[in-house]
Amino acid sequence: MSTQVDLKELAEGRKYLLSGSVGGELPLCLVSGKGSIVKDINGKEYIDCTSQAWSYNIGFSHPKVIEAAIEQIKNGLTHCRTSFETIPKLRLLKKLGEIAPGNLKKISFCLHGSVANEGALKLAMINKPDAFKFLAPYDNYSGRTLATIAASWPYRPISRNFAPFMQNFIRVPNAYCYRCPFGLKYPDCNLLCAEFIKTTLERGAESVAALIMEPLQASGGMIPPPQDYLKRVREICNEYGVLLIFDEVQTGFGRLGEMFASELYDTIPDILTFGKGIGGGFPLFGVMLRDDLKGYEPATHSFTFAHFPVAMATACATLDIIKEENLLENVRKMGKYITEKLLQMKEKYELIGDVRGPGLMIGIELVKNKETKEPACEEATQFIKEGVKRGVIFGQSKFRGVGNVVKIKPPFVITKEEADKVLEVFEEITDLLSPK
Ligand SMILES: Cc1ncc(COP(=O)(O)O)c(C=O)c1O
């Protein structure tokens, strides 16, 4: 590849990039991908445990996705105003309507997770017109538009002074059992974190439109809740007439081994946002709404490129692939395999404080000392760099402002051989960075 491109031209281009537009910490120029592997401009291959922001769930360059995209492009309709129907849109609506959890059968689309979440907030306000406040858990991540920054935990520097722009978000403690906000242990805690939501709502639920949350907190540190937590949250929202929004942008379409986290945790929200993996590598997000609730009024959530027909065609192909190739089974199988091996490593290494799943949503919390649980942040940053040297791209949870969680969230098609290589590299780096 490097023989076909003018590296000087690329270097010139790099000079013009606005700071902060990319992470910049990994100096890789990627040129191609296949399955779980990406290749850089020098021909070096990497197993991508980030699935490119957890989006290539079915793997890179799946022939059926490419075929679907090319067919739609050849039709000459890569873009279409939201006012019109297209064949991919109607096909996708049918497929999504059939698998949507519970009665979340009214669906809309957009191109970003942040915009999907803003849409969910609007729908909550449309359905509870006198309410203007929202609850959001600590360490929540909803996106980086102004409203979604406010819904996320406002850590600097990412949220800077933008967070107060929307002032109506009230924080509630999250179900972070490894570092319980109350210093308690599950199940003796009797889910005090959920009960705290009730305590908050007792003081003015009328003004609260909704609770917005990820069923499993991803960017905040890969924090799965205890099995019965979401059910209790659902009961509390019902009791106080507050809508429940699940952000399934990361968890939706199979990453936990079930199609939706709502199914895994047996809790159906009133509004669900989705995206990332559904597009098969093309941008597509959206909102699912309970079918007895009020939808948008005309033009209340409309965008120029919101109904991207190519992504809708690739999304149809993606849903077929997940089913035909039984990919959720591989998520469960490989997720269990990798997690069990990591748990064995945890016994051996001081650096590994906690290993969390389920499925291919794996987070490893690094600590300097297992007893004090002091976060090993520099080590986590170094971990990612050492991974790249060895041909594995690991993810790092930076959002919570701590950044000591290494993430393993590869495409669902990861093979046992690739998983073994990831584990071998993981152990080598853990050994290298462990306190001696
Ligand atoms: C759970 C969750 N919600 C929302 C978003 C925001 O999506 P986008 O970056 O497309 O705006 C993300 C992005 O990482 C996410 O992980």
The ligand as an SDF file (V2000), in Angstrom:
LIG
                    3D

 16 16  0  0  0  0  0  0  0  0999 V2000
  -23.4730    4.3860   24.9980 C   0  0  0  0  0  0  0  0  0  0  0  0
  -23.2130    5.4740   24.0070 C   0  0  0  0  0  0  0  0  0  0  0  0
  -24.1700    6.3880   23.7860 N   0  0  0  0  0  0  0  0  0  0  0  0
  -23.9800    7.3960   22.9120 C   0  0  0  0  0  0  0  0  0  0  0  0
  -22.8030    7.5250   22.2150 C   0  0  0  0  0  0  0  0  0  0  0  0
  -22.6050    8.6750   21.2810 C   0  0  0  0  0  0  0  0  0  0  0  0
  -22.6050    8.2590   19.9640 O   0  0  0  0  0  0  0  0  0  0  0  0
  -21.9580    9.2230   18.8420 P   0  0  0  0  0  0  0  0  0  0  0  0
  -20.5020    9.2720   19.1090 O   0  0  0  0  0  0  0  0  0  0  0  0
  -22.3030    8.5520   17.5530 O   0  0  0  0  0  0  0  0  0  0  0  0
  -22.6400   10.5440   18.9800 O   0  0  0  0  0  0  0  0  0  0  0  0
  -21.7830    6.5840   22.4160 C   0  0  0  0  0  0  0  0  0  0  0  0
  -20.5050    6.7030   21.6950 C   0  0  0  0  0  0  0  0  0  0  0  0
  -19.5190    6.1110   22.0050 O   0  0  0  0  0  0  0  0  0  0  0  0
  -21.9950    5.5460   23.3500 C   0  0  0  0  0  0  0  0  0  0  0  0
  -21.0500    4.6430   23.6000 O   0  0  0  0  0  0  0  0  0  0  0  0
  1  2  1  0
  2  3  1  0
  2 15  2  0
  3  4  2  0
  4  5  1  0
  5  6  1  0
  5 12  2  0
  6  7  1  0
  7  8  1  0
  8  9  2  0
  8 10  1  0
  8 11  1  0
 12 13  1  0
 12 15  1  0
 13 14  2  0
 15 16  1  0
M  END
$$$$
